[in-house]
């Protein structure tokens, strides 16, 4: 028996298949679906044209929901049922989706077949990876899951996609998410920006306030990710599939294994139980930045009202300027309220307020004068390199790092960034350490050049 929802979906498909978005054409298409032009199709078409002067060709689900909410349609189905002649849907047109707007230079993905071609997947595999029916989440065998799960120190849940899904994420990151603009205040995981650009904006300020967001990735719900893809111009079915590819609901067995001492345990598990961005997926940092655009915009305006500067590095919010002490508490309270309004939660135990007499630390960099790693970190690295030059790298690899020379080269690049004297001294020590007996020429060559590991093949 035809229900209101079934009839609404059939009519939405029929109306969107019309060549022209005109009353008579819509009624004709509706009549083809029903087998006869019913008189009530005219007021239904009028109501729809009032709500949608233009055809919502990229929003078939939205149109079906609108029709299902019409009291007229409910009356029609109810009266037909009572009269023993229920409304029958005789034909269902296949309505093509269409990208009707593209605010940015994203790929044109009119339907799921376009998305499958972009990802070089058969349609069946696209549905499997998108897991829109949550079959993967409910699977008892972990081998059927698309993610590997690990509770890390501090209560963070690492949800890392397995190799095939990770490859799909990287393609989406490059081709679908890459063209989308992030807010100028966002510095983490943004090409051309870094922890150094984040910290440099706050160097030499009288007061630096750092506010931490709890469960940053998990706090971005699937519905917000879907809204982002819709804003980017993707039709509803494509946006749903993209959302399914990039978000997940943590399986119950993983949640039951959560540490008992997890801070805000009930809230964090509720966040993970719902659709969210997984921490460990290549697409999550970019999506989190994009979904936090309104948060960044509001906090930028708030910072202007307090006459301070604002930047964000992932879940670290930083404010700095000539801020009187009596107004610091007002700023933190206002930031907390804005974050809560945007769906995020401030971690009160990690809020830091530092004046000129204190060590002002942001993203691991001291910003009292100019961004620099703490002196203790520089001294530790120098000691490791000095000892390695005498005893060899293996003797100093206390953590068993599989590529210790490359790891040290990366640390040298980090510690010596924008500090030529430090960089030159550390580079000499690294060259001596990698030239010690037992080291490979390739390690020595890379270390002597000081090439960051991310740029080496």
N, C-alpha and C positions, 0 to 999 in steps of 0.2 A: 504494500500500500504506500502510495506516495506521501511523504511528509512535507512539511513546510520547507525544511532545509533542502531536501532533494529537489523540490520544485524550484526553489530559489537558485540553486546551482545550475539547473538546466536552463532556466530563463536567462541567467547572467551570461552563460555561454552563447545562448541564442542571440541575445541583444548585441554582444560584442562581435558576433559574426556578421552583423548587418553591414552592408556597404556604406550606408549613410546613417549618421546619428540623428535621424528624423523620426517623428512620431509614427507615421504610417509604415516606414520600413521596419521599425522595431516591432510593431504589432504583427506585421507579416511574418517576421522571423519567429516571434513567439507562437504564432499560429502553426508554423511548421513543426515546432517541437511538440505541441499539444495535439496536432492532427486537425485542429479547427481553430478559427479565430474567435476566442471567447470575448464577450463584451467587456469583462473586467480587465482585459489586457490594456485597454485605452487608459483608464485611470492609473494603472501600474506604470505605464510608459510615461504619463504626465508627471507622476511623482519622481520617477527616476531622472527625467530631463531637468526637473527643477533642482534636484540635488547635484546632478552631473551635467552641466551644459555641454561639456566635452566628453567624449568617450574615454573612460578610464581603462584603456587597452592593456596597460601594464599591471592592472589591479583586479583581476577576476574574482579573487576571494573577497576583497573588500566590497565589490558590487554585490556578490551573492549574500554577504552578511547584511548589507543594506536592505535588499529585497526580503530577506527572511524576517527582518524586524518590522516590515510593513503590516499593520493591522489588517489591511485589505486582503493580503495574501493568506493570512491565518484564517480570516472569515471564509474565504473561498474554499480552502481545504476542509475546514470544519463543516461547512454547509454541504459540500459534496459527499463527505463521509456519512453525515446524518441521512442524506437522501439516498444512500446506497449506490451512488455513482461517483466513486472517488476519481479525482483528477489523475489522468494517465499521461506519462511522458513517453511519447512514441519514438522520438529520435533525439540523439544527443550530438550536435555538431562539434567537431574538433576545432576549437578556437585557437588560432596561433597567438602566442604572446608577442609583444613588440616593445622594444625599448623606445620610449617616447621622449625621453630627455636624458642628456648626458652632461651634467655640470662640469665634469672633468674628463680628461682623455682616457677613460677606462675602455676596455674591450667591449664591443657590442655583443651582448649575450642575450639574444631574444628568447631563447628557451633552453631547456635542459640539454638538448642535443648539442647546442653551441658550447655549453659549459663542458660537456663530456669531451668534445673535440679539443677544447683548449687544454684540458688535462690529459688528453690522449687516453681516455678510458672508455670502455663499452658502457652504455647506459646502465646496465645492471650493476656494474661495479661502482658507478657513481652513486647509485642508491645505497649500496652496501657501505661505502665509506661515509656518506652523509648521515646514515643511520637515523633517518627522520622518524622511524617507528620505535626507536630505542631498543631494538632487538639486540644490538651489540652489548649495550649496558646490562641487559638482563641475562646474558649468556653465562652459564655456570663455569664453563671452561675458560680459563684466562687466555688460552691460545687464540680464542676468537675475539678477544678484545683488541681494539686498535691502539691502546695506550699501555705503557708500563707505569706502574705506580710505586712511589717510594716516599715514605715520611722522612724528611730531612731534619737536621738539628733546628731547634727553634719552632718546631711544629709546622713547617711548611710542607705541603704535599706537592711533590714533583710529579707531574703527569706528562710523560714524554711520549709523543707518538712513535709508533714503530716505523721502520725505514720507509715503507711504501707511502704511508700517510704523510710522513715527514717530507718526502719528496714533493707530494702534492701541495703541502703547505708552502714550501719554498717557491713553487711556481706561482701560487696565488699571491704570495708576498711580492714577487717581482712584477707580475703583470696586472693584477687586479688592485692590490693595495698601494703599490708604489706611486701611482699618479695622484693619490688622494692627499690633500694638503693637511698638515698638522699645525697646531697653534704655534706662533713664534716663541711662546714661553716654554714649550716642551723641548728638552734636550736629550733625554735618554732614548737610545735606539733610533735616532734620526740621522740620516746621512749628512755629513758636514758639521754635526754637533756632537758634543761629548761631555764627559764629566768636567773637562777643563773649561769648555765654553759655559757650562752651567755655573761653575764656581767663579769664573772670571767676572761674571755680572755682579757678584757680591763682594769682590775684593776691596779691602780698605774701607769698609763701612763701619759706622759707629756701633750699630746693633745688627746682629744676624739672628733670625728666628727660623728654626727648622721644625717642620711639622711632618709627621710620618702617617701615611695612610695604611690601615690594616687590611690584609688580604686584598691587595690592589687588583690583581688579575681576576680573582674569584668574584670580586664585587661588580664586575662588568657582566650583566646578565645577557642571556641569549637574545632576549627581546630588543635590547639596545644594539646588539650587533646586527640583528635583522634590520632595524631602523636605519642603521648606517648604510647597509647595502641598498636599501630602498632609496635613501637620499642620493646615493651615487648613481641612481637611474636604472638599477637592475629590476626586471619584472618580478612579481611576487614568487613564482615557483623557483626562479634562479636565486633570489635572495634567501629563500628557505633552505635551498640546497647548500649555498655558501655558508649559511649560519650553521647548518648541521656539520659541515666539514671542519669548521673552526672552533666549535664549542662542544662541550660534552657534559653529561651528568655523571658524577662519580659513582661507581657501583657500590652497593650497600656493603659488600664484604670489605672493601677498602676503607669505608667510613668506620666500620666496626673496629678496625685495627688502628684507629687514630690514638695518639698518646693520651693517656688519662689526664695529664697535666697541661693539656693544650689550652692556652689562654682563650677566653671567650669561646669555649668549646662548642656550646650549643649553637651559637650564631655561625661560627665557621663551618660546622658540619651542615647547617641548613643552606649556607651559600653554595657549598660543594654539591649538595644533593640536587640543587636546581641547575639549569643550564648556565654555564659560565665559561670564561676563557681559561684554558688550562695553562698553569705555569710549567713551562717546558716545551711548549709548541712554538715553532718559528714565527707563526702569524700573531701570537698573542701580544707581544710588545707593541707592534704597529697598530693592532686593533684597539688596544687599551689607550694608546695616545689619541687615536681618532675619536674614540668614544668619550674621552675626557676633554674634548674640545670646548664644550660649554662650561665645564668646570674651570678650565684655564682662562676662558674669557671672563667669567664672573670674578675669579680671583685676581685677574689683572685689573679689572675695574675696582675691586676692593682695595688692592694695593695703591691705586691712584688716589682713592679717597683718604688713605692714611699717609700718602706722600712717601711711599716706600717702593722698592723694586721687588718684582716677583718672577721666579723661574721654577720649573719643575723638572726633576730627573726621576723618571719612573714614579715611585711612590713617595719620593722626598719633595716636599714643598718648601721653598726657601723664600724668605722676605728679609730685606735689609734696607737700612737707611738711618737717618737721624730721627729715631723714634723715641720719644720720652718714655720713661719707665712706666708712667701711669697709664699709657695707652697700649702697652704690650699685651696686657691681659684682654683688653677690648679686641685687639687684632686677633688673638688666638681664638677667642670666643666666636668672633664673626667668621673666621675660617672654618671652625668646627661646624657652624650652622650651615654654611654654604656647601661644605662637603657632604653633610648629611642630606641636604636637599637634593644633591646630585647623585645620591645612592652610594656614597662612600662613607667610611667611618674613620675618624682620626684615632690614632693610638696615643692616648694621653701620656703614657709612661715614656714615650720617646720624643716628646716635644723638648727642644733645646733652645734656650735663650742665652746668647753670648754677647758681651760687650767687648770693647777694645782691649781691656785688661785680661780677657779670657782667650783661650785658644778657640778660634772660630773654625769649625770643621764642617765641610760640606762634601759629600761623595768621596770621602777619604782624603780630601785636600784641605790644607790649612789656608784660609783666605784673609788673614789679618792684614797682609800687605799685598801679596800676589799669590795665585794658586801654587801650592807646592805640597808634596807629600810630607808628612811629619818627619822631623829629623831622626826619630828613633827608627823609622822604617828604612830611611837611607842608610843609617849606620848598620842595621842588620844585614841589608843586602851587600854592603861593602865588605862586611866581615865574612859572609858566605863566599864571596868571590875571592877574597884574599886567601882564605883557607883552601879553597878549591885549587888555587894556583900552586899550593904546596902539596896537597894530598890527592888532587884529582876530583873531578866532578862527582864520581860515584860515591866517594866517601862523604860528601856533603848532601847527597840526595836522601835525607832521612825519611821522607814521605814516600819514596819509591815512585817518583814521577816518571812516566814512560818516556818523556821527551824533555829531560831536565835542562839541556843546553838551550833549547828553544824557549822553555819556560823562563829561564833566567834572562834571555835576550828580551822577552816581552816585559819583564819587570824592570830591566834597565831602561827600556823605552818609556815606560810609565813614570818611573822615578825621575828620569832626566828630562822629561818634557818641559820645554820652555826654560830650562836651566842648563846652559851650555857647559858651565864648569863641572857641575855634577855629572852631566851626560858624558863628557870626555873622560873623566876619571873612572867612571864605572865601565865605560867601553874598553879602556885599557886593561882594567882588572879582568873583565870577561874574556878578552882576547888571550890574556895570560892563562886563565883558568882552562879555556878550551884547547889551548896548545899544550897542556900538560900531557904526560905519557898516557896512552890508552884512549885518547879522544880522536874522533874521526875528522878528516880534513873538512868535510862539509860543515860540521858544527863549527870548526875553527873559522872557516871562511865567512859563514853567516854571522858569527859573533863579532868578527873583526869589522865587518861592515856595519854592525849595529842594526841589521834589518829586522823590523818587527816580525814576529812569527806569522801574523795575518797576511803579510805580503810575500811570504816565501812559498814556493811550490813544494 
